[in-house]
């Protein structure tokens, strides 16, 4: 179904009076690339609809929407200069900023660069229709750096035109406003959304201002085709970066910023603009899908690298300034063959992605004045190109469903160094890998499916991981890609008319795992470790307990360790040590109650076990914690007007906890404290035209 926009304080989705019953047999496309029942697919894939992802939540970032997905760990840094940290079965846990190791897509367009580093802040949750999350072996069908896949879909404008205005206030000087319009018919639909968010931040020196714009025009030229044009924009100017704290600093003042952050006024400015086109047409023989996108991204970031550390000729300064131009195209053909008693669906496609950075580095001082742009220390052009043909096949034979995929990933890095006084870093490196996947699902009973899947994956270094990982902080052309072999077995069960259960067991063996060798002042060096192993279990339970009561439960247990000794920065890292940044256990629960059409309330609970912060496991681990959140929503109608209000309290019991960690920080500033009890209130109004 298509979702109706409401104005619950900043939050799009179903109106309270129009919520639909929970459906077990949800349709997804992630993993198979064609619309299929998630119940039948031989891998772990979850769908989160807009109502569950956004209602009663601030609508600022993905951390609000993904708690109910097992296998995912979403750490909200409370630092808008560095974005979220998201890991999937451990992939991406070492990311110093942004999201890596997970393929992030929005309406088929990568939010990840060709090298695998991505940012979630550019997506507009206000226009969300659904999120699909894929874990396990079949993530590799989306190319390199795909330890998992998070795919977001915006809704199409439909129905009578409507306009809405929302506003909210929250703790720590936080506020948000949004204005939107949308509508459509069988020929065309439109959505326009504009939001303004600002906060002083929970910690000192963590203020941020974000302005987002999203516009989408959907055209239906005939009954067999669909064309969507979209534009998105993010303006994020002067976002402060409080950096991590040592454990002693956390104990002394958990809301403080690192002294170096104040000394150098660490901050980041981002201007991101992107255009995209999606076209789909059905033919008698099959379906053609095409995605084309292009955009620019400008980043200026002031780091806290000490003045003395910038004096060696090999250093590239403490101010990053680059302008990125990127584009790409994805084409695929999906065709089904009726074989009488079975159905074979074959997908063939080609993905091409390209980015070019004109990158400069400057000293972060002028004379005795710190935190200002000084002399040029770096000037280069970085190009990353990814070209990946693939083929997938799905064969339905009664109770048995078979899936297979094969993808050839090629990622090329090219560096043209134009600042030669500190040496020439020019060069290129190309990574190539063939990644096969196989899976089978069998209906043991009408309401019980068993499945198994296997696959190989590759994770190339990102541009940032390569930049300082060579001798003398030069470009690390000798870094190798990490290669992995994954196995997953599981059960999918219908326990009642409106209850579903998913259980998955997995093992991942990785060679040449990319790990942090050292990290200091916002600059990290990486190396290849020997071998790692991840073993775990995931459990997801969703139930509509009654007409008014709904429950969600997600549990993850993972044992992620090094399986062979290696040396890092002169230290021996022993086999059996735990990979940092990956909690051994995570538990999420939600209970939502809607006794009346105009009122609903919900409580959420989250438990996360301790986090190791570096490879030797000798530094203080971030302690385990449990949090509870509560929300209430109200709605009133008056003719063409709909009014909504939201009240929310996060960290209801006022616990002190570490929200995220910076893996391997050389100064011991591993810890990023999460906020104490925080309130949120919002209200909105919508007018619908006849």
Buried (B, 14 or more C-beta within 10 A) or exposed (E): EEBBBBBBBBBBBBBBEEBEEBBBEBEBBBBBBBEBBBBBBBBBBBBBBBBBBBBBBBBBBBBBBBBBBBBBBBBBBBBBBBBBBBBBBBBBBBBBBBBBBBBBBBBBBBBBBBBBBBBBBBBBBBBBBBBBBBBBBBBBBBBBBBBBBBBBBBBBBBBEBBBBBBBBBBBBEBBBBBBBBBBBEEEBBBBBBBBBBBBBBBBBBBBBBBBBBBBBBBBBEEEEBBBBBBBBBBBBBBBBBBBBBBBEBBEEEBBBBBEBBBEBBBBBBBBBBBBBBBBBBBEEEBBBBBBBBBBBBBBBBBBBBBBEEBEEEBBBBBBBBBBBEBBBBBBBBBBBEEEEEEBBBBBBBEBBBBBBBBBBBBBBBEEEEBBBBBEBBBBBBBBBBBBBBBBBBBBBEEEEBBBBBBBBBBBBBBBBBBBEEBBBBBBEBEBBBEBBBBBBBBBEEEBBBBBBBBBBBBBBBBBBBBBBBBEEBBBBBEBBBBBBBBBBBBBBBBEEEBBBBBBBBBBBBBBBBBBBBBBBBBBBBBBBBBBBBBBBBBBBBBBBBEEEEBBBBBBBBBBBBBBBBBEBBEEEBBBEBBBBBBBBBBBBBBBBBBEEEBEBBBBBBBBBBBBBBBBBBEBBBBEBBEBBBBBBBBBEEEEEEBBBBBBBBBBBEEEEBBBBBBBBBBBBBBBBBBBBEBEBBBBBBBBBEE
